[in-house]
Structure formats: structure tokens, C-alpha cells
Amino acid sequence: MQLESMYQEIILDHYRRPLHAGLREPFDAEVHHVNPTCGDEVTLRVSLKDSGGEPAVADVSYEALGCSISQASVSMMTDLIIGKPVTEAMDISAEFLALMQSRGEGEPDEDVLGDAVAFEGVSKYPARIKCALLGWMAWKDATARALANGNGEQA
Amino acid sequence: MSLDVARVRKDFPILDRTVRGGQPLVYLDSANTSQKPRQVIDTLDEFYERHNANIHRATHELGEEATEAYEGARIKVARFIGTADETEVVFTKNVSEAINLVAYSIGNATAGSAASPLRLREGDEIVITEMEHHSNIVPWQLLCERTGARLRWFSVTDDGRLDLSQADELINSRTRLVSIAHQSNVLGTINPVTEIAGKAHAVGALVLVDAAQSAPHGLVDVASLGADLVGFTSHKMCGPTGVGVLWGRRELLEQLPPFLGGGEMIEMVWMDHSTYAPPPHKFEAGTMPIAQAVGLGAAVDYLTALGPERIQEHEQDLVRHALAVLEDIDGLRILGPTEAVDRGGAISFTMPGMHPHDVSQVLDDRGIAVRAGHHCAWPLHRALGVQSSTRASFYLYNTPDEVAALADGIRHAQKFFRVA
């Protein structure tokens, strides 16, 4: 029985009570991503700000339809990256991606990933990795678009 | 005599294995792909060990044996679907390719310089239904884009049947082709194909039937179905992956231009043009899935020996039982007909507060294999107002005990996610 290793209590908590949910103004870019295999969707907005000469994440807001894994993942992501410089948020995103690709062999750094270390168990289930990554991919896409438009630069 | 399921199960080696830490496998995903009996597996082995050669072109004994086995499989398939003329049976890769073959062939007839009764014109209409698998939607969208024809569709009623009140408006003098599922892969609904085909033929339209979900249960009799073209696939009917079938009326297959060009589909080739082999070989370019077709022949033998009526009777009993057991679960909503009338062995459902992916994960943890998602029928799910569903599908080897395991698993999921 490995169910508990996938559905850790912290994941179910985020699923039942997602953080930073809902779409908010203002935003610099909005994307809509789907997981074509199961139909899960997320609409995600990114707002950037200038923070001491480098772009930082002012806000990430979202509306998501999907399973507990995808919902909990996007909830934890927003909590981890809102307020952080974009470069640091991208590093966190890379760390999370590496964890999800680790096939259960990863050694996640709790200092970097916080609650998201709970996703280690999910990485053993290839079919669920896309669920966990849906929100993160949407955020990277939205942020790239916002940066390309010059958002987050000093006025 | 009814189907001896215990004996049937012994034919399927995979049903003996355990999954997820030593639990017996409860395989309820046969609408996705069926398991394979020993008889089919042995046929594949024997073909590769004893008879392997290319077909129709090898001038040696192995080539003769391989050709005989391949063409023999065509005859078996023809008999299984009720036609005496095996040249009406075209081997394809799967149903998707069978449907694409027809769509591209009609596109080729439209683009070609030769006059063809199959040519589509702007304003012509192709009719499908909202309950189709993506493989019976997307090829027609692409054909409409290429030709200027218009795609129309039957909608689905709340209880998961086609809304036939639209039939006379939808099928009219502009209709050129009607393409519908015999049995829905999500709802299990068996559609009144013969009735719809009658209306289509009355206005001179062709009828294609996607029989992917009905052929495995021996429900396809092309003589009585009323269709002009029927597609189905080996891997859902105890056969290997990699081979499917397009059946078509002989005159129609002669009219349809080739789809894929290449070796073995030709009569003569010059540098600037070619002439083509008669059907079915006109549509079988390149080296075909030979062993797989032979394996399909063995699958057809297997199903024929058990008896399609007995298989259907067993599945009907199981579906009736499963519908009653599942309806008893708090909050569970069955998509599609809740009575086992004109209904096959796929039962899709939703649960409040639980996403299908999560339900299926809990079931998988108990060794129960189902499918979760939109099952390649996204428009149908949208029409039913759900994002996705969990699907349990039953076949000849499933038992009432497995239905009970499914129900227990769903109740366990409710407890696990604290929705009950």
C-alpha cells in the first residue's frame, strides 16, 4: 500500500484548502494550460514587480480544474514563489522539476521546496508527474511572456 | 450453456499475475485494450518461430506460409463480421487509421482531376455525433478544412442516448457521409445504427460505423448493420496491437482512391503515374503488420469458439449487476444509460469531491485497473457537464467478484478523501 506516500496529508490539505486561488488583477501575463491526457486545466496570471533592479514575483493567481495532485501542486507553488525574485523562483521550479523526474530517487531540499517536498512520492508514478507539473509549466510560460514584454523592469 | 468464466480466465496468463505488492489483478480496462488469451500469444510465437517471411512477394516456402496465414486471417475476420467476400476486409493499423483512410481517400477524390461520385463540394455536409471518440471527430474536421464541407453532429440526451429528434433535419440532401459509433466508449450506449443508416441512404449519403467497442463482443454483422464502411481494431478484441480493420462494400472500396501509396498497393508503376491493385490490397501499402493480423485471426477463432451470444449474455449479466451495485454508492453518478438496455460493458461515473484521477489511483493501489480522464471523448464530457470521469469496462473474463472489488475500492476512496 503506497497510497499514503503519494497522498501525504499536506498534499490533501492544499487540495481541500488551496492557497492564493482565484484570478486577480493586475497581471502582466495570463496563460491557459491543459493536460491533454486527462483534460485538467489551469488558467494562471502572473504579475511582476521591480525589486532592487531585478524582476520579482508580485503575484500569481489561478483557476484550476483537476485532480488533487495538480491542485495541491499549484497551491504550494504560489505560496513558495510569490514575493521571490524571478531568478530564485526559476531555481525553485528547476528543483521541483528535478524532483518530479527523479522516479522516487530524489533527495529534495526542504529549504528550497518547503511543503513541495511532499511530492517525492508522486514522482514514482509516471502517469501523475504531468499533474504535478501543470501549474509550474503554466507559471514558467506566463513569466517568460511577462518578461518578454518588459514587465518587472525598473520604470 | 452459459460462458464458463473460470475456464475463460485460465486462457489469459496475465490474469494470474499480481500487481502493486502482491494483490490479484482486477482488470476493468478492456474498453481501452483487452487482455490476450494464450491461444493468441502462442499464434504470434509460432508465426515468428516457424513461418516468418514477408507476404505476397517472397518466392519461397516461408513466404507462401506467411501469405497463407495472413490471407487466412482476412477470411476469418470476414466470416466473423458476416461477409462472404474477404476482399471487403482491409487491414489497417487501428480504427483511427481505418477512419483516416476513408477521410483522406474522399479528400483525394475531391482534389483529384478524375470525376468521382465521392467528390465533396462546398456546402456538402458530414454528420457525426457528440459521443464520438476523437478518432471519429478529428479526421472529419480535417477533411472539412480541406474541402469546404460542413461538419454537423447529433447531440446527446441527458440519459446518454443520441437525440434522434434531430435526425430528419441533420440528415438531408446535403449530407454526404454519416459517421457514428456503434457503441460509445464512454457511455456504453449502443446506437441505432441501422435506423440512422436507413435515413442516410435515403438521401444518398454513405455510412461509416466506428465499431471499436462493439466488434469485441461479436456485435458486428455487416450484412444487417446497414453500413457502407465499418472500422474496428484487433487489440480490443483479444488480438495484438498494431492491426485494425476497415470493412467496406466492394463497389465502394473500388471507387475510393488510394490513401497511402507504396509497395504492394500497385498494379503498375511508371515514373509519372501508377495504376493500383484491386481492393483490399490497394489500401495495404508497405509491409503490413503480418504477425499481428495472423494473431487477430487467432483472436477471432477464440471468440467464435466461445460463441458471441454467450459472451454477450455474460457481459449483459455483469453490466446489469455492476449498474445496480454502483448506483448503490452514495453520490456516484453514472454517465449514460443506467439500465442494461442497448448498452455495452463500459460504465463511466463521477464522484462528488473526488477527481477521477484520484479515484483511479486509489483503485490502482488495490490492484484494480480502470481508466480516468475524458477517454478521448472530450466533447461528450463537455456536453454532459463533467470535466472527466472514471471508467470501468467489462469483458468476457470479468466476474461479479471483480464488480464487488470495484465497489469496495470506490467506498475506500471516499473514506480516504473523506467525502463519505
Contacts between the chains, C-beta under 8 A, distances in Angstrom:
chain1	res1	chain2	res2	distance
A	1	B	21	7.0
A	1	B	365	6.2
A	2	B	20	7.4
A	2	B	21	7.6
A	2	B	365	6.6
A	3	B	361	7.3
A	3	B	362	6.4
A	3	B	365	4.4
A	3	B	416	6.9
A	6	B	361	6.9
A	7	B	358	7.8
A	7	B	361	7.8
A	7	B	416	7.3
A	12	B	417	7.3
A	37	B	373	6.1
A	38	B	356	7.6
A	38	B	357	5.9
A	38	B	372	6.7
A	38	B	373	3.9
A	38	B	374	7.0
A	38	B	388	5.8
A	39	B	373	6.1
A	39	B	374	4.4
A	39	B	378	6.2
A	39	B	381	7.0
A	39	B	387	5.7
A	39	B	388	4.9
A	40	B	357	7.8
A	40	B	387	7.7
A	40	B	388	7.8
A	41	B	387	7.9
A	65	B	387	5.4
A	66	B	355	6.4
A	66	B	357	7.7
A	66	B	387	7.9
A	67	B	355	3.8
A	67	B	356	7.6
A	67	B	357	3.8
A	67	B	358	5.2
A	68	B	355	6.3
A	68	B	357	7.9
A	68	B	358	5.0
A	68	B	417	7.5
A	69	B	357	7.2
A	69	B	358	7.7
A	125	B	361	7.5
A	128	B	357	7.3
A	128	B	361	7.3
A	131	B	357	6.6
